[in-house]
């Protein structure tokens, strides 16, 4: 296919996905809608080489490490420390998903399928990329497709759980208004901005090319450092860690790729790496994967619910809030922002009550989604990729 035509078709599919997501208030996410469009299009004769022809596949693979560095700059160690209870519950949810899906799902659907299932269920695009790449390296096309389909369907299992639990929590928050919960005390803790080891660049020097060059440098150093482990640590995990360190010492700004006006385009290129797996998905393959998809997602929900509830109980957090925190693994941002706002709008009788509800649940959900999707699931993917 002509390169420019390939890019046009791909962007139209993504735009359609965004439109459907907006019209359905994220009931049908952009990922799900776009995946369905490409899946059907491939069955109807869309060239399987469209992503390669567009050049976006190459860009996506090259910039993957840069995107992980950028994600690392979004992690504020101070904010994570303030919401430490939420962090522990979110981490326990990912552990619960990993254990139940791998141990129980492995016995039912096979160890390779279970190992490929746990990271996408507990996270997002990056986790799915890691396990699908591992599956592709072993010529396990059906396993790579399986990971992609889990990524685009997990929302349908996560959002109902989160919505139900947050509604319960919102009503309890209103009934118990005025009480000072542990997390509210933590949220009130503030710190003065600490001085960075490397002084901040002047605004005039933060050009797009300079910002991207710094990100690329950190990504390069991270991949070289990962190489020293002889494959023991996934390179993308090292990129994430290096991104955190680079921001903490002041070398990188927060979210430099967005500052350089490149985040949106790079994300589209990255998603082509995921959707490229769908080109080998036949209707027969899809039918054979429906059972494992539903089974693994159900096990994931059970695992996160049990572990979140138990750890939340130990930390003094209500069971509904704890499970809602754990369920963030299944949808992440912007779902962690949209669902609390929808719940607050439905439950609150006035603006004051809405603010009370959002102050109680929104910070926890935002932090939880970041911990599960951006941190824990990436680590889990690096571990599980070895078992595929």
C-alpha positions in Angstrom: 0.0 0.0 0.0 1.1 3.5 -0.7 2.8 4.9 2.4 0.7 8.1 2.7 -2.5 6.2 2.0 -1.6 3.7 4.7 -1.1 6.5 7.2 -4.4 8.1 6.2 -6.3 4.8 6.7 -4.7 4.2 10.1 -5.4 7.7 11.4 -9.1 7.5 10.2 -9.4 4.3 12.2 -7.9 5.9 15.3 -10.2 9.0 14.8 -13.2 6.7 14.6 -12.1 5.0 17.8 -11.8 8.4 19.6 -15.2 9.5 18.3 -17.0 6.3 19.5 -15.2 6.6 22.9 -16.5 10.1 23.3 -20.0 9.3 22.2 -20.3 6.3 24.5 -18.6 8.1 27.5 -15.7 5.6 27.2 -18.0 2.5 27.5 -16.4 1.5 24.2 -12.8 2.6 24.6 -10.7 3.9 21.7 -8.5 0.8 22.0 -11.5 -1.5 21.7 -13.2 0.3 18.8 -10.0 0.7 16.8 -9.0 -2.9 17.3 -12.5 -4.0 16.1 -12.1 -1.8 13.0 -8.7 -3.2 12.1 -9.8 -6.8 12.9 -12.8 -6.6 10.6 -10.8 -4.7 7.9 -8.1 -7.4 7.8 -10.8 -10.0 7.3 -12.3 -7.9 4.5 -9.0 -7.7 2.7 -7.0 -4.8 4.2 -3.3 -5.4 3.4 -1.6 -7.1 6.4 1.4 -4.9 5.7 -0.4 -1.6 6.2 1.5 -0.7 9.4 4.8 -1.5 7.8 3.9 0.4 4.7 3.0 3.4 6.7 6.4 3.5 8.4 4.6 3.9 11.8 5.5 0.4 12.9 9.2 1.2 12.7 8.8 4.5 14.5 6.8 2.7 17.2 9.4 0.1 17.8 12.2 2.7 17.9 10.5 5.1 20.2 9.1 2.5 22.7 12.1 3.0 25.0 11.7 6.8 24.8 8.0 6.5 25.8 8.9 4.5 28.9 11.5 7.1 29.9 8.8 9.7 29.5 6.4 7.6 31.6 9.1 7.5 34.3 9.2 11.3 34.5 5.5 11.3 35.4 6.2 9.4 38.6 6.5 11.7 41.6 8.1 9.8 44.5 6.7 12.4 46.9 3.1 11.9 45.8 3.5 8.1 45.9 4.8 8.4 49.5 1.9 10.6 50.5 -0.6 8.0 49.2 1.4 4.9 50.4 -1.8 3.0 51.4 -3.2 3.4 48.0 0.1 2.3 46.5 0.3 -0.9 48.6 -3.3 -1.8 47.7 -2.7 -1.2 44.0 0.5 -3.3 44.1 -1.4 -6.1 45.9 -4.0 -6.1 43.2 -1.4 -6.7 40.5 0.1 -9.5 42.6 -3.4 -11.0 43.0 -4.0 -10.9 39.2 -0.6 -12.4 38.5 -0.9 -15.3 40.9 -4.5 -16.3 40.2 -4.2 -15.9 36.4 -0.9 -17.7 36.2 -1.6 -20.5 38.7 -5.3 -21.2 38.1 -5.4 -20.0 34.5 -2.3 -21.9 33.7 -3.8 -25.1 34.9 -6.9 -24.5 32.7 -5.6 -22.7 29.6 -1.9 -23.5 29.6 1.1 -21.8 31.2 2.1 -19.8 28.0 -1.4 -18.4 27.7 -1.6 -17.5 31.4 1.8 -15.9 31.4 0.8 -13.8 28.4 -2.6 -12.9 30.0 -1.6 -11.6 33.4 0.4 -8.4 32.4 -2.2 -7.0 29.9 -5.0 -7.6 32.4 -3.0 -5.8 35.2 -1.9 -3.0 33.0 -2.0 -1.4 29.6 -0.2 -1.0 26.2 3.4 -1.4 27.4 2.7 -4.6 29.4 0.9 -6.0 26.3 3.8 -5.0 24.1 6.3 -6.8 26.2 4.5 -10.1 26.3 3.3 -10.0 22.7 6.9 -9.4 21.6 8.0 -12.4 23.6 5.3 -14.5 22.0 6.2 -13.3 18.5 9.9 -14.1 19.2 8.8 -17.7 19.7 6.4 -17.7 16.7 3.4 -17.9 19.0 1.1 -15.8 16.9 -2.1 -16.9 18.6 -0.6 -15.9 22.0 0.4 -12.5 20.7 -3.2 -12.0 19.4 -4.5 -13.2 22.7 -2.5 -10.5 24.6 -3.8 -7.8 22.3 -7.4 -8.9 22.6 -7.1 -8.9 26.4 -5.8 -5.4 26.3 -8.8 -4.1 24.3 -11.5 -6.0 26.3 -10.3 -5.7 29.9 -12.3 -2.4 30.3 -15.6 -4.2 30.0 -14.7 -6.2 33.2 -13.0 -3.4 35.1 -15.4 -0.4 34.7 -18.5 -2.1 36.1 -16.6 -3.2 39.2 -15.1 0.2 39.8 -18.4 2.0 39.2 -20.3 -0.2 41.7 -17.6 0.0 44.4 -17.2 3.8 44.0 -20.9 4.3 44.3 -20.9 2.4 47.6 -17.9 4.4 48.8 -19.4 7.7 47.7 -22.5 7.1 49.8 -20.4 6.1 52.8 -18.2 9.2 52.4 -21.3 11.4 52.5 -22.7 9.5 55.5 -19.3 9.9 57.4 -18.5 13.4 56.2 -16.3 15.3 58.7 -14.3 12.3 59.8 -10.6 12.4 59.3 -9.4 9.2 57.5 -5.8 8.1 57.3 -5.5 9.0 53.6 -7.0 12.5 54.2 -4.3 13.1 56.8 -1.6 11.9 54.3 -3.0 14.0 51.5 -2.7 17.0 53.8 1.0 16.5 54.1 2.9 18.9 51.9 6.5 19.5 51.2 8.5 22.4 49.8 9.7 21.7 46.3 13.2 20.3 46.7 16.2 21.6 44.9 17.3 19.5 42.0 20.9 18.3 41.4 20.7 19.7 37.9 19.3 23.2 37.6 16.1 23.6 35.4 16.7 24.8 31.9 15.5 28.3 30.9 12.2 28.3 29.1 13.8 29.6 25.9 16.1 26.6 25.8 13.3 24.0 26.1 13.0 23.5 22.4 11.4 20.4 20.9 14.6 19.0 19.6 16.5 19.6 22.9 13.8 18.0 25.0 13.6 14.9 22.7 17.4 14.6 22.6 17.5 14.4 26.3 14.8 11.7 26.4 16.7 9.8 23.7 19.9 10.0 25.6 18.4 8.6 28.8 16.6 5.8 26.7 20.0 4.9 25.1 21.8 4.8 28.4 18.9 2.7 29.9 19.0 0.1 27.1 22.8 -0.1 27.4 22.5 -0.7 31.2 19.8 -3.3 30.6 22.2 -5.1 28.2 24.7 -5.5 31.1 22.2 -7.8 32.8 22.3 -10.2 29.9 18.5 -10.2 29.6 17.8 -10.7 33.3 16.0 -7.4 33.4 13.7 -6.2 30.6 15.1 -3.1 28.9 11.7 -1.2 29.1 11.7 -1.6 32.9 15.2 -0.1 33.1 14.0 2.8 30.8 11.1 3.4 33.3 13.5 3.5 36.3 16.0 5.8 34.4 13.1 8.1 33.6 12.2 8.4 37.3 15.9 9.1 38.3 16.4 11.6 35.5 13.4 13.6 36.6 14.4 13.4 40.3 17.9 14.8 39.6 16.5 17.5 37.3 18.0 16.3 34.0 14.5 15.7 32.5 11.4 17.8 32.9 8.0 16.2 33.8 6.4 14.7 30.6 9.0 16.1 28.2 7.5 14.4 25.1 4.2 16.2 25.6 6.2 19.5 26.1 7.9 18.7 22.8 4.4 18.2 21.1 5.3 14.6 20.2 3.5 12.4 22.7 0.3 11.9 20.6 2.1 10.9 17.4 4.5 8.6 19.2 1.5 6.9 21.0 -0.2 6.3 17.7 3.0 4.7 16.3 3.3 2.6 19.4 -0.2 1.3 19.1 0.5 0.1 15.6 3.0 -2.3 17.1 0.1 -3.8 19.2 -2.5 -3.7 16.4 0.0 -5.3 14.0 -0.7 -8.6 15.8 -4.3 -8.5 14.6 -3.3 -9.0 11.0 -2.7 -12.7 11.7 -6.0 -13.2 13.7 -8.4 -15.3 11.7 -12.1 -15.7 12.7 -11.3 -19.2 13.7 -8.5 -18.1 16.0 -10.7 -15.4 17.6 -13.4 -18.0 18.3 -10.9 -20.3 19.9 -9.7 -17.5 22.2 -13.1 -16.3 23.5 -13.1 -18.9 26.3 -9.5 -18.1 27.5 -10.2 -14.3 27.3 -13.3 -14.5 29.5 -11.8 -17.0 31.8 -8.5 -15.1 32.4 -10.3 -11.8 32.8 -12.7 -13.3 35.4 -9.8 -14.8 37.3 -8.1 -11.4 37.2 -11.1 -9.7 38.7 -11.3 -12.3 41.4 -7.6 -12.1 42.2 -7.5 -8.3 42.4 -10.7 -8.2 44.5 -9.4 -10.7 47.1 -5.9 -9.2 47.4 -7.1 -5.6 47.4 -9.8 -6.3 50.0 -7.4 -8.2 52.4 -4.6 -5.6 52.1 -7.1 -2.7 52.4 -8.5 -4.3 55.6 -5.0 -4.5 57.1 -4.4 -0.8 56.3 -7.8 0.4 57.5 -9.3 1.2 54.1 -12.9 0.3 53.3 -13.4 -2.9 51.2 -15.3 -1.0 48.4 -12.6 1.6 48.1 -9.9 -1.1 48.2 -11.5 -3.1 45.4 -12.1 0.1 43.3 -8.3 0.9 43.7 -7.4 -2.6 42.5 -9.8 -2.5 39.6 -7.9 0.5 38.2 -5.5 -2.0 36.7 -8.2 -3.0 34.2 -8.7 0.5 32.6 -6.1 3.1 33.9 -6.2 6.7 32.9 -8.5 8.4 31.7 -10.9 5.9 33.2 -9.5 6.6 36.7 -10.6 10.2 36.1 -13.8 9.7 34.2 -15.5 7.0 36.5 -15.0 8.9 39.8 -16.5 12.1 38.2 -19.5 10.1 36.8 -20.1 8.5 40.2 -19.9 11.9 42.0 -22.3 13.4 39.5 -24.8 10.6 40.0 -24.6 10.3 43.8 -24.2 14.0 44.9 -27.2 16.2 45.3 -25.3 19.4 45.0 -21.8 20.8 44.1 -20.7 20.7 47.7 -21.4 17.0 48.0 -19.8 16.3 44.6 -16.6 18.0 45.8 -16.6 16.0 49.0 -16.9 12.8 47.1 -14.2 13.7 44.5 -11.8 14.8 47.2 -12.2 11.4 48.9 -12.0 9.1 45.8 -10.3 10.9 42.9 -6.7 11.2 44.2 -6.7 7.5 45.2 -8.0 6.4 41.8 -5.5 8.5 39.8 -2.6 7.2 41.9 -3.8 3.7 41.7 -4.1 3.7 38.0 -0.7 5.0 37.6 0.8 2.4 40.0 -0.9 -0.5 38.4 -0.7 0.4 34.7 2.6 2.4 34.5 4.7 0.6 37.1 3.6 -2.7 38.5 2.2 -4.2 35.2 5.4 -3.4 33.4 7.5 -5.2 36.0 5.1 -8.1 35.9 5.3 -8.3 32.1 9.1 -8.4 32.3 8.8 -11.4 34.7 6.0 -13.2 32.8 7.7 -12.8 29.4 10.3 -15.4 30.5 7.5 -18.0 31.0 6.0 -17.7 27.5 
